[in-house]
Amino acid sequence: MRDPVFRMIWLLDALDRARADSGEDSHFALQLDRLFESVEDEEELSDETRIHLGEMDGEYLLPDLVDNLEDWYSDSTFQSARDALDQFEDAIANAEDRGWVNVTAQYQYRKVRLKAGLQGHDGTDELEEALEFLENRHTDVSVNFTTSIIEAAIDNIGDVPDPNRDRWIDLIKMIADAHRTDNHFNQLREFLRLLHEFKRACDRDISDVETALIDSYRREADLVGRESQLQKADILQSGVAECAEYLSDEQKHDWKQEALQARRTGTKTELHKLDPDDLDVDGIEGESLQQAVAEEMEHNTQVYVDWFKQVKRTSGSGSYALYCLALSSSLIPDPNKVRLSTEEFVISQLVSRQIISPEAHTLSVDPSDPESIPNNYTHHAAGKMSSLGNALYRLIKEGHLTLSDIIHIFRIGDTLSPDTEAFLTDAFLELHEDNHRQALFLFVPHLEATIVDTLQSIGRPAYTIIDEGTQQQLLGGLFIDGRDLFGRHYAIYLRYRYTSREGMNLRNRLSHGQLRYRNANYLNTVLTLFDTLKCLITLNSADYLNYFGIPQRTLSPPTQHDQETDLSLFTDLNKQIIGYGTSTDGHTLVVIRKNGHEDHTELFVDRGRIHRYLIDGTGLTRDEIRDGIDRLRDDYSDIPDSIDYTWLDQDDLVLHTITDVIDDQTASPADAPSQDTIIEHAKVRGIDESTTRIALRRLEERGDITTREIDEETVVPTDECLNIFEHATRVTGIGETLAWCVADHFDSEQAFFDADQDIFQAVPGIGPDRADRLATDRTSPFAVDEE
């Protein structure tokens, strides 16, 4: 039976390394923390753990200490607690003799917790001893263990006399100042938060701490901005989030605007290249593509941050929130949606070809690859990855996602080798200290080690058969052959990011020295951490489900539930939608599409992710299509049992739909919606552009609508709009161009005939003289009828 939170072999390996090099004692201290946490939580230690502890008897004092702690926490045996306190004294002395400062800190912390938890006793002496230890050795102790001791002091503030409170405050200030001098901003804010909490617990003034927190974000943003505008934007956003109640309204406004501008700049210079200038995107009111991308990224980042904080607040666990985030399907691009979105829009494919790898290397496509990465995948993945990476970075900056949360997740599964865990632990510590490049060069190779270790642990092969026998698969092969383990969508994403020439190829570029120095940055580092975590949870789901259960809340893609059906994703010039439907529960969209170039009918099932199926034949009747869907349902459970269909397989249905679109886009009796607007909204109804243009011509031939060219744009004016135009052209000095301006200005004929000179003068291009003639010379509403 596996112990889900502690594995003795890791502790023994860490102990051996600490004995060989006292500077490596932080790993041993972390494993001790893990062991003591298991005992304190009254978890049953495995038989393997007890055997190893027994083998240590007489060699190290740990076995007796663990026995006494178990007796105390499980059976409340008071004498065992007293004996454990004495043993902690011996353990502290032993660790100090060996030069293990982090192990000493761990024993100090556990001793304080044990003494403070004894009824009728307090931890005053133990806290003072820990204080004196930190005053002398805080520069040598890892931040993780120093903060634990300070938190214990805050939790037991009643056991800290006033003189010692001043000493604690001075200590925390001293540590914070040292991190400020070294520009270690994560650690600086960690201790400023502790100082804020400590002073508030002592009822001391905290305004100076709040000012220092504000200053830390300002200084870091200015410093980091020299290298990365995207990183600067996240730092400023974190500053606004954490210091909102300390910042003035003017400061908050200025920081938000500065963050938005930094993200726009970073989007242009750090994420991708666009040739040659900003591209204006329809529907974004003239804003540049970079600005649109920046605002979308910022919005998504904030959504992720708010979601994580809400889950953590509800569950009380940052590690649980991280677990739920790792299992959120919306974080991974859906390759089917990417392919659909690029079928028709040639311009978007051209733009995606300009979005190049971070190193500006040429992208290539392997035509033999049956799971090739879609053309526009880079564009979709870059947005999702950047938003997620920015969110994780902000959560770490703001203290919502802690080092302990991350380490806890990696400790739950019993799959990693001691060496892999040791390297990952070093990577966590480097990341926590803002050493992003060092962390990245540890994380990337040990993503593969994590996968191999986990596959071996769960009994799945991590090798391939060759003529001479077997050999371990390369990482790309693991991703390709692991579709059944990772899921097809996530496997494509992993290949795109780490091993494919079509994508970022991060692992291979890093291995061959082709990674640009500037791209060994915080974003790639935190995303590789997240991918390592997600791979571990995905492959070893049993241990995580056993520990956390099924995630109660994930960031999932939107469904059709309570939303207007949008079919624009499925429209294409050469493939006609002949019907669509929604499941009776409203959560699944089904689209039926005729492919004029192939002898089959396509079925798309969208339940957050899109699945594509083929029905043999084309030109099928509705009953034949339903029968084909029923046959597919026997093999594919994602096809809903009950579907409410809407059919577009007859010309009169198409004409009726286009007429409805025109009516919906006619905002007033004298409106003139443009043909482009009608085409775009027809796509939402499942009518492609070519079919819409043909339908508009047929409606005009039948006399149902009239089209006109206004400023090189085709519009469909209503009868009242045409009447206003006709009336205006009869006035001296009003040509067709100005007449259309007049028609566009008024919502109805009645408003036109009620207008006076002042109202007409407000029409663009109409001066005082023409306004006077329009007010006096226009014909009555009956004159046109009489003529």
N, C-alpha and C positions, 0 to 999 in steps of 0.2 A: 504494500500500500504506500502510495506517495504522500509525503507531507506537503501540502499545497503551499506553505509559506516558508519552509526552512529545509535546507539540504546541507547535511553535515560536511559533505566532501568539499563544498565551497569554503566553509570555515577552516577546515584543515589545510586547504591549499593556501588560503590567505594567511594563516598562521605561519606556514613554512616560508612564505615570501617575506613576512614581517621579520622573522628570525634572520633571514639572509640579508635583509636591508631594512633598517629601522624606518627609513623614509617612506616605505611602502605600507606602513601600519594602518593607513586610512581604510584599506580594503578589509583588514581584520576587524577594525572598529565597526565598519558597516555590517559585517557578518555577525558580530556580537550583538549589535542593535537588533538585527533580524531574529536572532535566537532569543534574546530577552523579551522581545515583543511577542513572540509565539508563546513563551511561558506565561507572561503576564496576561495574555488573552485566554489562558487556560486551554490552549490547543494541545491535543495529544501528540507527543513527539513520536515519530516513527520508530520501529524496531531498529532500523539501520542507524538512526541517529543515536539511539541508546547504546548500541554496540560500540560505535565510534567514541562516544563519551566514556564508556567503560575502558576502552583501550588507552585513553588519555590519563587514567587514574594514576596518580603518583608522579606523572610527568608535568602536569599543569593543574592549577587549582580549580579549573572550570567545572569538572564533574560534580564535586560536592556543592559548589555554589548553585548550580542548576537544580540539584536535588532539593536544596533548602528553599529556593525560590518557588519550585513547584509545590512543595508542602505548604508554603504560605499562601500563594495565590489560589490554590485548589482547595485546601483544607483549613486555611486560616490558623495554621500552627504557629503560635507566637514565638516560641523558642527558635523555630526555623528561621523566622525573620531576623531575630537577634543574631543568630549565627551567620546569616547571610550578610548582615551589616559588617560584622568582623571580617568576613571573607572579602568583602569589597575593599576594606582597608588594606588587606594583604595584596589584593589584586592591583590596587592603585600603586602601592609601593613597588610591586614587581614590574609594572608597566613603566614607571618612572626610571627604574634601574636600567631597563632595556632601551630607554629613549623613545618609547612609544607614546608620544604626546596625545595623539588622537584616541588611542585606546584608553589612556588615562582619563581623557575628557568623557568618554563613554561610560566608564566606571563611576566617575563623579556624578554624572547625570542620573544613572540608575540608582545610585546610593541615595541621592536627594529624593527621588520619587518613592523609593521604598520607605525611607524614614518618615516622610511627610504623610504617607498613607497609613501609618500605624496610629490607631486610635489612642488618644491621650498623650501623644508625642508630637513634636514639631521638628521641622528641618532647619532650625536656625543655625546650628553648628555646621551641618553639612553644606548649607548654602554659603556660609562664610568661608568654609574650606574651598569650595568650588570657586568662589569669588577671588580668593587669594591666588588660586592656581591660574585663573584666566588673567589676572593682573600681571602675572609673571610670564605667562607662556602664550598669550592670545595670538601673537604674531606667528606662532608655529602650528596652531590648531586650525583644522579645516572649519570653514564657515558653518557647515552643516551641524557640527557638534557644538560649536560655540552658541549658535542660536538656540539649540535644544536646552542648554543650561540656562540661558537668559529667560526663555519661555517658562522654565520650571520656577525661576525666581518670581516671575510675574504671577504665575498660578498660585504661588504661596507667599504673596506679598506681605501677608500678616506676620510671617515668620522672619521678616527682614526689618531690623531696627532702623531708626532714622539715620544714624551715622552711616550704616551700610548702604542705605538707599542712595545717599550722595555718592558713595563709592561706585555703586552699580551704574549710576547715571554717568559719572566721569569715565568709567570703563567703556560704556557703549559709545559715548561721544568720541573717545580716543580711537576706537576701532573704526567708527564711521569716518573720522577725519583721515585715517590712513587710507581707506578705500577711496575717499575723495581725491587725495593726493595722487593715487595711482590710476585715477579714472576708471575704477572698477564700480560702475554705476549700479549694477544689479545688487552687489553686496552692500554698497552705500545705502541704497534705499531699503534693503532688508533690515539693516541696523537702525535706520531712521524710523522705520515702522515700529521696531521693537522699542526704541526710545520713546516714541509717541505713546505707545501702549503702557510702558512702564511709568512714565511721568503722569499719565492720566490716572493710573491705578493709585499713584501716590498723591493725587490731587495737586499736581504741580502745573505751572504754566506751560503750554505746549505750542505757543505761537511761533517760537524760534524753530521748532522742528518742522512745522508746516512751511515756513519760509525756506528751510533747507531742502525740503522735498521738491518744492517748486523750482528752486535753483538747480537741483540735480537734473531735472528733465531739461531745463533750458541749456545747461552746460553740455549735456550729452547730445542734444539735438544739434547744437552748433558744431560740436566736434565731429560727430558721425556724418553730418551733412556734407563734409568735405569729400567723403568717399561714396556715400549712397544717399540719394534723395528719398528713395523709398523707405529706407530704414529711418531716416529723419522724420518722415511723415508718421510712421508708427510710434516713434518716441513721443512726438508732440500729442498724438491722439491719446496715448497712454497717460501723458501728463494731464490732459484735460479730464480724462476719466477718473484718475485717482485724486487729483487736487481740485476738483470742481468746486467744493465748498470753500476752498482757500483762495481761489483765483477770483479776480474781479471780473465783471461781465465783459469789460473791454479786453482783458487778457484772454479770456476764453474765446472771444470772437477772433482776436488776432491770431491765436495759436491754431484755431480751426482753419482759418484762411491760409495760414502759412503751411499747414499740413496738406491741405488740398493742392496748393501750388507745388509743393515738393513732390506729391504723388504724381501730378501731371508730368512734371519734369522727369521723374524717375521712370515713369511708364514709357516715356519716349526714348530715354537714353540707356535704361538698364534692362527692360523686359524684351523689347523687340525693336526692329528697325523698319520704318515705313519709307517708301521711296516715291517722290523725293520730299514732299511736304505733307503737312497735315491733310487728311482726307475728311471732307465734310460728309456726315452720315445723315441720310434722310430721317426726319422725325426727331432729330436731336437739336432742332432750332439753331442750326449754324455752329454749334460747338464743335471743336476739333475732336477727332477720333481719340487722341490721347486724353483729352478732358473727359470724354464719355467713359473710356476705359477706367480712368482714375476714379471717377465718381462711383462706377459700378463696383470696382474693387473695394473702395472704402465702405460702401454700403454692405457688401457681403462680409467683409471683415468684421464690421460692427455686429452683424447678425450672428456670426459665429461666436464672437466674444460674449454677447449678451446671452446666447443660448447656453454656453458653457457655464457662465456664472449662475444662471438660473438652475441648471441641473445640480451644480455643486451646492447651491443654497438649499435646494429641496432634499438632496440625498445626504448632505453633510460630508461629502467625500469628493476631493479633487480627482483621485484616481478613478473613481466610478464614472465621473463626468468624462474623463479621458478615454475610458473604456467604451462608453457610449458613442463618443465622437469617432473612435476608430472603426466602429461598426456602422457608421452613417453612410448610406449608399450614395447620397447626393454629392459627396466630396469627390467621387471618381467620375470622369466624363463617360457618357454613354456613346460608344463608337457608332451604334446604329443611328442615333440622333445626329451625330456629326456627319455621317455619310448622307443622311437625308437632307440636312441643311445645306449641303454643298452640291446637291444634284443640279439645281437650276441656277444658283447665283454664281455665275462665272467670276464676277468681280471679287466676291469673297474668297474664291480659290486663289485668285491672283494675289490678293492681300496676304493670304496665309502663306504663300510661297515667299513673301518678303519677311515674314516672321521667322527668323533664322535661329539657329542654336546659339547659346550664350557665347560660344567661341568663334562665331561667324564662319564655321566650317560648312562646306557644301553638303546639303542633304541628299541622300540617295534612297531609292526605293527598290527593294528586292522583289521582282515580279513573281518569283517562285514561291513567295511566302503566302500561304492561304489566309493568314490572319494579318495581312498588311495593315499598317496604321493609316487611318483615313487622312486625306490631304489636309484637311483643316483641323486636325486633331491638336496640333501645336497651339493654335489660337484658343481653343476651348480649354485645354489642359493648363495653359499658362495662367489664364484668369483664375481658375479654381485653385491651382497650386499657390499662386501668389496670395490670394485672399486667405487661404488656410495657413500658410506660413506666417503671414502678417498677424493673423489672429493668435497663433501659438506664441509668437514673439511678444505680442502685447500682453498676453496672459501671464507669461513669465516675468515681463517687466513690471507688471502691476501686482505681482505676488499671488495671483489666483491659481497658477499652475506652478507647483514647487518641485524642487529636486526630489523630495520625499515621495510626492505623488508619482513621479516618473519611475523612480527606483522600485516602488511598491508594485507597479504594474509588471515590471520585468521579473519580479521575484515570485509571482503567483504560480507561473508554470514551472514545472520541474523538467526543463528541456535543455538548458544551455550548459555547455562545459564550463569548468572553472575559469579557463583562459578566456573564453568568449565573454563571460560575465565580467571578468576583470577589465578587459579592454573597453567594454561598453560603460562600465562604471567610470573609467578614466575619461571617456568621451562625455559623459554626463557632467562631470566636474569641470571639464574644459568649457563646455557650453555654458554652464552656470557662471563661469568667470569671464564670459564674453570672448573666449578664445575660439572664435568660430572656425578658423582654418584648421587649427589643431584638432578640434572636435570632428570636423568633416572628414579629415584623413584617417580618423579612427572609426567613424561610423560606416563609411562606404564599404570597406572590405569586410566589416563584421556584420553587414546586412546578409552577405552570403553565408558567413559562419552561423548566423542565427537560423537561417533557413535550413542549412544542412544539419545542424545540431537537432533542430526540432523535428525534421523528417525522420532522422534516425531514432529519436526518442519515441515517436508514435508508430514506429515500425514500417515507415514508408521508405522505399529506396531513393537514395540521392546519388545514384550512379547510373551509368549506361553501359551496355554490353559492347565490347570491341573484340577484335580477332584474338587478342592475347588474353582476354578475360573481361574485367570490368574496370572502369575508372570513374571518379567523381565527375558529375556533369558540371559544365560551365554554367555561370549564372543565367545566361540567356536561354540555355537549354532547360534549366529548371523552370523558368517562367513559361516557356512554350509548352513543355510537358506537364506543367502544373496547373493547367487551366481548370482541371476538375478540383484542385485543391484551393487555388486562389479565387476561382471564378473567372470567367472569360474577360469581363470588363477590367478587373483589377490586374489580370495577367498582362493585358495589352498596355495598361498604364505603366506597370513596372518595366516592361520592355522599352517602352517609349522613354522612360526617365533614365534607365541605367545601362541598357545594353544594345539598343537598336540604332543603326546608322540613320534611320528616319527621324529619330528623336534627339533627346539631349545627350544620350550616350554617356552619362555622367561617370559611371564606373570605369568604362574603358578609357575615357579621356583623362581621368584622374590617374589611372594606372600607367598610362603611356606618357604622362607629362604634357598633355595637350590642353589641360584645363587652364583657362585664363585666371590669373591671380585674383582679379576682382570678383570672379564668379565663385571663388571659394568663400562664400559669404554666409551671413546669418540665415538667409532664406533657404538656401540649399541644405544648410546644416540641420535646421529644425525640421525640414520636410523629410530628410533622410532618417532622422530620429523617429518621426511619425511613421514612416514606411516600415522601419524595423519593428516598431511596436505593433503595427497593423498585421504584418506578416506573422509575427509570433502568435497573436490572438487568433488569426484566421486559421493557421495550421493546427494550433493546439486548442481548439475551441472547447474541448471537453473540460479542461481544468478551469478555464475562465467562466464557463457557464456554471460549473460547480461552485465557484467562489462568488460570482456576482449575480448569477441567474441571467435570464434573458433581459437584455437592456430595455428598460421601460420607456425610454425616450431617445430617439435618434433624429439627426438632421436628415430627413428623407425628402426626395423630390416630390413636388406637388402632384396630386392626382386630379382627376376630372371632377371630384366630389364638390358639389355646390359651385362649380365654375362653368362659364360659357365654353362650349366645345370649340377648340381652335385647331383647325385642320391645316393651317398654313405650312406646317413642317412637312406635310406629306404631298403637297402639290408639286408637280413637275411638268415641264413643257411636253414631254413625250409619254407621260403616264397619267391616265385619267382616273380620278377617284369616282367609282361608280356607286359607292355606298359607304356608310359608316354607322356606328352604333355605340352605345354606352351600356355597361352592365347595369343591372337593376339597382345595385348598391351605389352606382355613380363613381366607382373608383377605377374603372378600366375603360379605356377608349379602344375601339376596334375599327380599323380602316381597311376598306377593300379597294384595291387599285388594279386597273387593267393596264397591262404592259403591251403596247402595240407592236413591239419588236420581238417578243418571245411568246411562246405558246403556253403561257400560264397566267394565272391571276394571283396577285400578291395580297397577302393578309398581314397587317401590322397590328400587334397587340401592345398597347402602351399602358403599363401599370407602374409608372415611375421610370422603368426601363423599357426599351422597345425591343420586341422580338418579331422577326420576320419569318413568315411561313409561305409556302407555295401551294396553290391549288391547280391541278392540271387543267389545261384548256383555257380558252378565252371566249368572250361572247356568251358566257353562261347565263342561264336564267337565274332569277332570285332563288328559286327552290334548289337549283343545282349548287349555287354558292353556299346556301345554308347547309346542304348535305355535306359539302366539302369541309366546312368549318366543324361540323359535328364529328367527322372522321378524324380531323386533326386533334380535336379535344380529347379523344381517347388516349393520345400519347403526350399531350402537353397540358399540364394542369393550369397554366397561367391563362388559358382561354376561358373566359367566364361561361357559366352554364346558361345564363339567360341574358340576351342582348336585345335592346330596343333599337331597331334599325331605322335609318333614314336613307332613302335611295335617290341617287342622282344619275340613273342609267337611262333616262329618257330626255329628249330635247326639251319638251315642254317643262320638265322639272328644272332644268338648267335655266331656262328663260325666266321661270317664276322666281328662282333663287336670285338671279341678277336683278330682277325688278324689286325684290325685297331689299337687296343691298342698296340700291339707289334710293329707295324710300327711307331706309335707315340713315343714310348719309345726307339726306336733305334736311338740314337743320331748321329751315324757315320756308314759308310759302314761295319766296322769291330767291331761293338758293340755286347754286350751280355747282354741284360736286364735280371734282375733276375725274377724268378717266383713270388716272393713276391711283387715286384714292379708292375708286370702285374696284379696281383690279386687286389692290392689297386686301381689301375687306372681303372680296370674293374668295381669296385664298383661305381665309379663316373658315369659310363655308365649304371648302373642298373643291373649288373651281379654279383650275390653273389659268395662267395669263392668256394663253392662246384661245382657250374655250371662252373666256370672258370677252375678248375682243370680237370673236365671231358672234357671240350672243348680243353684244351691243349693236353690231351692224344689222343683225336680223330684227332687233327691236326697233331700230330706226327705219328699216325698210317697211315694217308693219305700221309705222306711224305712231308707235307707243312712246317714243322718246325723240328728242332732237339733240344733235351734237353741234358744238361750235368751237372754233379755234380762238382762244383769247390769250394774247401774249405767248404764242407758240405752245399753248397748253390746251388739250382737248377737254371740254367740259360738257356736262349734260344739264342745261338750264331747265328750270320748270317753266310752265306756261306763264306764270306771273312774272318771272324774271325776263322772259322774252317780251312780254307786253311792255314792261318798264323800258327795256332797250328800244323797242319800236317807238314809244312815246318820246324818248330822249332824242333819238335821231331826227325827229321832225322839227326840233328846235334849231334855229339858226346858230351856226358856230359849234355845234356838237356833232363830231364825227363818231365813227364806230368805236374807236378806242375809248373816248371819253364816255360814250353811251354805256359801254360795258362797266366802266368805273361807277357810273351812276347806278346801274342795275345791281352791282355788287354791294353798293352802300346801303340799300334798303331791303328790309326783311319781307316787305309785302307791297302790293300795289296801293293799298290804302295809305301806307306810310309815305309812299311817293307822292300821292295826290294831296296829302295833308301837309307836306313840307312847305316851309317858307324860305325866303332868300337866305337867311342865316344858316339853315340846315343844309341847303344846297351848297353853300360856300364851304362847308366842312368836307365836301367830297374832294378827294385828291385830284388836282389838276383843274378844278373849277374855280375860276376867279370871281370877283364881284359882278362883272358884266354878264358872264354866262349864268351865274346864279340868279341874277335878276331876270334874264330871259327865260330860264327854266321855270321860275316861279310864276311868270306872267303869260308865257306863250305856249306852255304845254297844253295839249288838247285834253278835253274832259274824258273821263273813263268811258263815255258813250260814243265819243267821236270815232274811235278806232272800230268799234262794232258797226257803226253806221256805214263806214267806208268798206 
